[in-house]
């Protein structure tokens, strides 16, 4: 990977993969739900939708037809710390892809009629999340765990906030956030570097300028938080959240190994002991969640009302075993190797490389390299992982979130975590 800078000031991250016949391009913007407030919650995501509704040069139908005509995949996503507009196509179609990405990001018309229609689409998306208990429980857990910080804000916003967004709100947000200083363009795959840079120079010449947003600092309050959401669904969906490690920190790699041991694979403790040995659930796992200067470790289990209490009890029992007895050399080596293998397999595409270099360049302002990442995983020692166990589970912060037909089950789940919390924090 190499960094180049356009004359307009945009940083370009390049990762040539000449053995491919495709290119993956992404425009990364320092805009996400952390930059919103109570009134504008959901505006980053709404803008992501609206840019596809038409530009000064293309209608929404034009955009779709031009991309379909070359077999390209054009899409976007909004996260808490960034927004990304991306396209994957044959390398020969690179000029058109650059043109369309620039058109979307710089020349959206935000037509009032389209805006009114798209509100309905976003409101349906919000309703869809409400109908997905696994998604909903993670939203509720994040809101409780990061309470008092911008990270608690939901990416989609709410029905109330989205309904009150208008074209002038979107334009003001674009002027503040969609500037050269807050953008990174990432390219991975087959391309001629000078040709690509020439196309980018020509199409992004009109990008506005502004101040680069400072890296936010998040400070969460210690303590145990519990949140329950009553839903008429078949399973009780339960999440535990503990403090983790910031994005790409040394501790984040040790935490990833720990998560693999606990619930990151089919051979993990949670999967084997709760699903395979006891048959209490279909889905049980853990995963680390990392942002620029904060992180968390999330544990999830979905089970019937009858078995939800026992599933949570066993999950807490596994944490006790980690704290009291640590980990073995055998599972440490196996899970570290599994992490390396799954990471390499996950990176075997231009899109994966584009995502890695774009995220690293925008959020960390550093170059990404696959070998360096693998070396950082390899350098994790069993002592590093052992140190992460008390740092994670006895750091003085914990959240329980549960969604389902709870009723009196709330008292059982609350008592279990309060008892465990009292034992481990005294």
C-alpha positions in Angstrom: 0.0 0.0 0.0 1.2 3.5 -0.8 -0.2 7.0 0.0 -0.5 9.7 -2.7 -2.2 13.1 -2.4 -4.3 14.8 -5.0 -3.8 18.5 -5.7 -7.2 19.1 -4.1 -5.8 17.7 -0.8 -7.6 14.3 -0.8 -5.4 11.4 0.4 -5.4 8.4 -1.9 -4.5 4.9 -0.6 -3.4 2.5 -3.3 -3.0 -1.3 -3.2 -2.1 -2.7 -6.6 -3.1 -6.3 -7.2 -2.0 -6.8 -10.9 -3.0 -10.5 -11.0 -6.7 -9.5 -10.8 -9.0 -8.2 -13.6 -11.1 -6.0 -11.3 -10.7 -2.8 -9.3 -12.4 -1.9 -6.1 -12.7 1.9 -5.4 -14.0 3.6 -2.3 -14.5 7.2 -1.1 -14.3 7.2 2.7 -15.7 10.2 4.6 -15.1 11.3 8.1 -18.8 11.3 8.8 -20.9 9.0 10.9 -23.3 8.9 13.8 -20.7 10.1 16.3 -20.7 13.5 14.6 -24.5 13.9 15.0 -26.6 15.3 17.8 -30.0 14.5 19.2 -31.7 16.6 16.5 -29.7 15.3 13.5 -29.4 11.6 14.6 -29.4 9.5 11.4 -28.4 12.2 9.0 -25.1 10.6 8.0 -27.0 7.4 6.9 -29.8 9.4 5.3 -27.2 11.3 3.1 -25.8 7.9 2.1 -29.2 7.0 0.8 -29.9 10.4 -0.9 -26.8 10.6 -3.0 -28.1 7.6 -5.1 -31.4 9.5 -5.8 -29.9 11.7 -8.4 -27.0 14.2 -9.2 -26.5 17.2 -11.4 -25.5 14.9 -14.2 -27.5 11.7 -13.6 -30.9 10.6 -12.5 -31.3 7.6 -10.1 -32.2 5.5 -13.1 -29.1 6.7 -15.0 -26.9 5.6 -12.1 -28.4 2.2 -11.9 -28.4 1.6 -15.6 -24.7 2.7 -16.1 -23.5 0.4 -13.4 -25.6 -2.5 -14.6 -24.4 -2.0 -18.1 -20.8 -2.8 -17.1 -21.7 -5.4 -14.4 -20.4 -3.3 -11.6 -21.4 -3.4 -8.0 -22.1 0.1 -6.6 -23.0 0.5 -2.9 -22.4 2.4 0.3 -22.5 2.0 4.1 -22.6 4.2 7.1 -20.9 3.3 10.4 -20.5 5.2 13.7 -17.2 6.8 12.6 -17.3 6.9 8.8 -19.3 6.6 5.6 -18.0 4.8 2.5 -19.2 4.9 -1.1 -17.7 2.0 -3.0 -17.8 0.3 -6.4 -16.2 -2.9 -7.8 -15.9 -3.3 -11.6 -13.7 -4.6 -14.3 -10.4 -2.7 -14.4 -11.2 -1.4 -17.9 -14.2 0.4 -16.5 -12.2 2.4 -13.9 -12.7 5.8 -15.5 -16.5 5.5 -15.4 -16.4 4.3 -11.8 -14.3 7.3 -10.8 -16.8 9.6 -12.6 -19.8 8.1 -10.9 -18.3 8.1 -7.4 -17.3 11.7 -7.7 -20.7 12.6 -9.1 -22.4 10.9 -6.1 -20.2 12.4 -3.4 -19.9 15.9 -4.8 -22.9 16.6 -7.0 -26.0 15.1 -5.3 -29.1 17.3 -5.9 -31.0 16.3 -2.8 -34.2 16.8 -4.6 -37.1 17.5 -2.1 -39.5 15.1 -3.7 -36.9 12.3 -3.8 -36.0 13.2 -0.2 -39.6 12.8 0.9 -39.9 9.4 -0.8 -36.5 8.2 0.6 -37.6 9.1 4.2 -40.2 6.3 3.8 -37.4 3.9 2.7 -35.2 4.7 5.7 -38.2 4.5 8.1 -38.9 1.0 6.7 -35.2 0.2 7.3 -35.6 1.3 10.9 -38.7 -0.8 11.3 -36.8 -3.8 9.8 -34.2 -3.5 12.5 -37.0 -3.5 15.1 -38.2 -6.7 13.6 -34.7 -8.3 13.8 -34.2 -9.1 17.5 -30.5 -10.0 17.1 -29.8 -6.6 15.5 -32.0 -4.8 18.0 -30.3 -6.3 21.1 -26.8 -5.1 19.8 -28.2 -1.6 19.3 -29.7 -1.6 22.8 -26.4 -3.0 24.3 -24.3 -0.4 22.5 -26.6 2.4 23.6 -26.4 1.3 27.3 -22.6 0.5 27.2 -21.6 3.8 25.6 -24.2 5.9 27.4 -23.1 9.5 27.7 -20.9 9.3 24.6 -21.6 9.9 20.9 -21.2 6.1 20.3 -24.5 5.4 22.0 -26.3 7.0 19.0 -28.0 4.6 16.6 -26.6 4.8 13.0 -30.1 4.8 11.5 -31.5 7.4 13.8 -35.1 7.2 14.9 -38.5 7.7 13.2 -38.8 11.1 15.0 -35.3 12.4 14.0 -35.4 11.1 10.4 -38.9 12.6 9.8 -37.5 16.0 10.8 -34.6 16.0 8.3 -34.8 18.4 5.3 -32.6 19.3 2.4 -31.1 22.3 4.1 -30.0 20.1 7.0 -28.3 17.7 4.7 -26.6 20.4 2.7 -25.2 22.0 6.0 -23.9 18.6 7.1 -22.3 18.0 3.7 -20.6 21.4 3.8 -19.1 20.6 7.2 -18.1 17.0 6.7 -17.7 16.2 3.0 -14.4 18.1 2.5 -11.0 17.2 1.1 -9.6 17.1 4.6 -12.1 14.6 5.7 -12.0 12.2 2.8 -9.8 9.3 1.7 -10.0 7.5 -1.6 -9.0 3.9 -1.6 -8.2 1.7 -4.6 -7.3 -2.0 -4.7 -7.0 -4.3 -7.6 -5.8 -4.0 -11.2 -5.1 -0.4 -12.3 -2.4 1.9 -13.8 -1.5 4.2 -11.0 -0.8 7.3 -13.0 -4.0 6.9 -15.1 -6.1 6.4 -11.9 -4.6 9.4 -10.2 -5.2 11.5 -13.4 -8.9 10.5 -13.4 -9.2 11.3 -9.7 -7.5 14.7 -10.1 -10.0 15.6 -12.9 -13.2 14.4 -11.2 -12.5 15.5 -7.6 -11.1 19.0 -8.5 -14.2 20.7 -7.1 -14.2 19.1 -3.7 -14.7 21.8 -1.0 -12.3 22.4 1.8 -12.7 22.7 5.6 -11.2 21.6 8.9 -10.3 18.0 9.5 -12.3 16.6 12.4 -10.3 15.9 15.5 -10.2 12.3 16.7 -13.0 12.1 19.4 -12.3 11.0 22.9 -14.8 8.7 24.5 -15.1 8.3 28.3 -17.7 5.9 29.5 -18.9 5.7 33.1 -18.0 2.6 35.1 -20.6 0.3 36.5 -23.2 -2.4 35.6 -26.0 -1.4 33.2 -29.0 -3.6 32.4 -31.5 -3.0 29.6 -34.5 -5.2 28.7 -36.7 -4.9 25.6 -40.0 -6.8 25.5 -40.6 -8.3 22.0 -43.0 -11.0 20.9 -40.4 -13.2 19.2 -39.5 -16.9 19.6 -36.0 -16.5 21.1 -34.6 -14.5 23.9 -31.6 -12.6 22.5 -29.0 -11.8 25.2 -25.7 -9.8 24.9 -23.0 -9.1 27.4 -20.6 -6.2 26.7 -17.2 -5.6 28.5 -14.4 -3.1 27.9 -12.1 -3.9 25.0 -9.3 -2.3 23.1 -9.0 0.5 20.5 -8.7 -0.1 16.8 -5.4 -1.7 15.8 -3.8 -1.3 19.2 -1.5 -3.9 20.5 -4.2 -5.0 23.0 -6.7 -5.3 20.2 -4.8 -8.2 18.6 -4.5 -10.0 22.0 -8.3 -9.4 22.5 -9.0 -11.0 19.1 -7.2 -14.1 20.2 -9.1 -14.1 23.5 -12.4 -13.7 21.7 -11.5 -16.6 19.4 -10.9 -18.8 22.5 -14.1 -17.7 24.1 -16.6 -17.7 21.3 -15.0 -16.9 17.9 -15.2 -20.3 16.3 -16.8 -23.8 16.4 -14.1 -25.0 18.7 -14.5 -22.1 21.1 -15.6 -22.6 24.7 -19.0 -21.0 24.4 -19.9 -22.9 21.2 -18.7 -26.3 22.6 -20.1 -26.0 26.1 -23.4 -24.2 25.5 -24.4 -25.4 22.0 -22.6 -28.7 21.4 -22.6 -30.2 24.9 -25.9 -28.8 26.2 -27.9 -28.0 23.1 -29.2 -24.8 24.7 -28.9 -22.6 21.6 -28.2 -22.5 17.9 -26.2 -19.3 17.9 -23.6 -18.3 20.5 -20.5 -16.3 19.8 -18.2 -13.4 20.9 -16.5 -10.7 18.9 -14.4 -7.6 19.6 -15.8 -4.2 18.6 -13.1 -1.5 18.1 -13.2 2.2 17.5 -10.4 4.8 17.2 -9.7 5.1 21.0 -12.1 2.7 22.6 -13.3 -0.8 22.2 -15.5 -3.6 23.7 -15.9 -7.3 23.7 -19.4 -8.6 23.0 -20.9 -12.0 23.8 -24.2 -13.2 22.3 -26.5 -16.1 22.9 -30.0 -16.7 21.4 -32.2 -19.3 23.1 -35.8 -20.1 24.0 -37.4 -18.5 27.1 -37.1 -21.8 28.9 -33.4 -22.0 28.4 -32.3 -18.4 28.4 -31.5 -18.3 32.1 -29.4 -21.4 31.9 -27.6 -20.2 28.8 -26.6 -17.0 30.5 -25.5 -18.9 33.6 -23.2 -21.0 31.6 -21.8 -18.0 29.8 -21.0 -16.4 33.1 -19.5 -19.7 34.2 -17.1 -19.6 31.3 -16.0 -16.2 32.3 -15.3 -17.4 35.8 -13.3 -20.2 34.4 -11.2 -17.8 32.3 -10.6 -15.6 35.3 -9.8 -18.4 37.7 -7.9 -20.8 35.5 -6.7 -18.8 32.5 -6.1 -20.5 29.1 -4.1 -23.4 27.9 -1.1 -23.3 25.6 -2.9 -25.6 23.2 -6.0 -23.5 22.8 -3.9 -20.3 22.6 -1.9 -21.7 19.7 -4.9 -23.2 17.9 -7.0 -20.0 18.2 -4.2 -17.7 17.1 -3.5 -19.8 14.0 -7.3 -19.9 13.3 -7.4 -16.1 13.6 -4.5 -15.8 11.1 -6.0 -18.3 8.7 -9.5 -16.7 8.7 -8.0 -13.2 8.3 -6.0 -14.2 5.2 -9.0 -16.0 3.6 -11.1 -12.9 4.3 -8.6 -10.7 2.5 -8.5 -12.6 -0.7 -10.4 -10.0 -2.8 -9.9 -6.5 -4.0 -12.9 -5.3 -2.0 -11.4 -6.6 1.3 -8.1 -4.8 0.6 -10.0 -1.6 -0.4 -11.9 -1.7 2.9 -8.7 -2.4 4.9 -6.6 0.4 3.4 -9.5 2.9 3.3 -10.4 2.4 7.0 -6.8 2.5 8.1 -6.0 5.6 6.1 -9.1 7.5 7.2 -9.4 6.5 10.9 -5.8 5.8 11.8 -4.0 7.9 9.2 -1.6 5.1 8.7 -0.7 2.6 5.9 -2.2 -0.8 6.0 -0.1 -3.9 5.2 -1.3 -7.5 5.3 2.0 -8.9 6.3 2.4 -6.4 9.1 -1.1 -7.3 10.4 -0.2 -11.0 10.3 3.1 -10.3 12.1 1.2 -8.4 14.8 -1.1 -11.4 15.3 1.9 -13.7 15.4 3.6 -11.5 18.0 0.8 -12.0 20.5 2.0 -14.1 23.4 0.0 -16.3 25.8 1.0 -13.8 28.5 -0.6 -10.9 26.4 -3.9 -12.8 26.3 -3.8 -13.7 29.9 -3.3 -10.0 30.8 -6.4 -9.2 28.7 -8.7 -11.5 30.8 -8.8 -9.3 34.0 -8.5 -6.1 31.9 -11.6 -7.1 30.1 -13.8 -8.8 32.6 -12.9 -7.1 35.9 -12.4 -3.5 34.5 -15.4 -2.2 36.4 -17.8 -1.9 33.4 -20.4 -4.4 32.1 -23.7 -4.3 30.2 -26.4 -6.8 29.9 -29.0 -6.4 27.1 -31.8 -8.8 26.4 -34.6 -8.7 23.8 -37.5 -11.2 23.7 -40.6 -12.4 25.6 -39.0 -11.7 28.9 -41.7 -11.2 31.5 -40.5 -12.5 34.9 -37.4 -13.8 33.2 -36.0 -10.2 33.6 -35.6 -10.8 37.3 -33.7 -14.0 36.7 -31.3 -12.5 34.2 -30.8 -9.4 36.3 -30.1 -11.4 39.4 -27.5 -13.6 37.6 -25.5 -10.7 36.3 -25.7 -8.7 39.5 -24.5 -11.7 41.5 -21.6 -12.2 39.1 -20.8 -8.5 39.0 -20.8 -8.3 42.8 -18.5 -11.3 43.1 -16.0 -10.0 40.5 -15.8 -6.4 41.4 -15.7 -6.4 45.2 
